[in-house]
Amino acid sequence: MRRATAFFLTVFIFVCSFAFVSDVEAYDTLSVYLDGNQLYFDVPPCVINNTTLVPVRTVLEAMGAIVSWDAGMHMTVASKNGTVVWIGENIPAMSVEKNGYSYKLNFGMNPYVINGRILVPIRPLAEAFGLSVSWNSYSRSVYLYSFPDQSYANVVYNQSY
């Protein structure tokens, strides 16, 4: 009797552990497109607290930035066309140096580290390098455009990212 009770209690705890919902939306995958080309990630983008997060390196390299990791400072450093950004593991903002000016762009949250990849909100990251960002809630897709005059047809702006 004692063994059966322990077994059922163990099964009950195991089943209940899946009943709790985290703040990460696990349904449907997100797609990210840069100038019409889909980006593929080893750690998929996700939505956390209603914010779309993407792995930093993949997006930066796709847009042509030179990306490095400063292990001593736990920071990603990226540069392209005179713009340099520093993104720290546990810092809710990134530092940007552009056209001789330095400033910070707030993420509104700390970056997440998932499977060794830093994920940050896509909008401030893309806009630091001059990209336009839009969201299509029906396809759950983020569209990044290098040129501001790109078409935004079928884009629905109803989510923070």
Secondary structure, 3 states (H helix, E strand, C coil): CHHHHHHHHHHHHHHHHCCCCCCEECCCCCEEEECCEEECCCCCCEEECCEEEEEHHHHHHHCCCEEEEECCCCEEEEEECCEEEEEECCCCEEEEEECCEEEEEECCCCCEEECCEEEEEHHHHHHHCCCEEEEECCCCEEEEECCCCCCCCCCCCCCCC
